[in-house]
Amino acid sequence: MTDLNSILEPGMLVQHPQKPDWGIGQVQSNAGGKITVNFPDAGKVVIDGTRVALLPIIEP
């Protein structure tokens, strides 16, 4: 499987596929497969990119 999380950069908006109640978060950093995201309803969360494929939010 290709690591789709590798395209995530600071400032991008994402959603956790299993935690939609966390809201839309903003990527703070992406280093070594660890992605730090600031979610409005969960705060700052470090996600293991090898276990969770975050969903990028494309703004028009």
N, C-alpha and C positions, 0 to 999 in steps of 0.2 A: 504494500500500500504506500502511495506517495504521501509524504507529510504535508498536508495542506496547510497546517498551522505555520509552516515556514514562511508563508507570504505575509503573515500578520506583522504589522509595524506599529510603533507607538502612535497613538492618536486614532487608530482605526476602531470602529465600533463593531462589537461582537455580541453574540448571545450563546449561553451555555445550553446545549441541546437537552440535557436532562433537568435543568433548573430554570425554566422560563420565568419563574416567579422572582428571580434575581434581577430581572430587567435587562436592558441593553447596557453593556459595559464598554468602557474605553480601555484599549490596550495601553499599558504603561511601559512594558518592556517584553522582549522575547529573546531569551538567551539560553542556549544549550537545551532547548526543548522545554524550558520552564517559561510559561507565559504569565505575567502579572497583569491582572485586569481589575479595574475599579468599577464595581457594580453598584448601582444606586441603592439596591435593597439588600446587599450582602457585604458591601465594603470591598476592601482590597483583598483579592484572592489570587494565590499562585496555583496555576493549573499545570499538570503534567501533560504536555502536548502529545506524548506517546499513547496516552490513555483516553484523551478526550479531544474530539475534533470540533473546535469552536466554529460557530456559524457566523461568517462575516455579514454585516448589515451594509447593504449598498444604498447610499443616499442618492436621490435623483439630482 
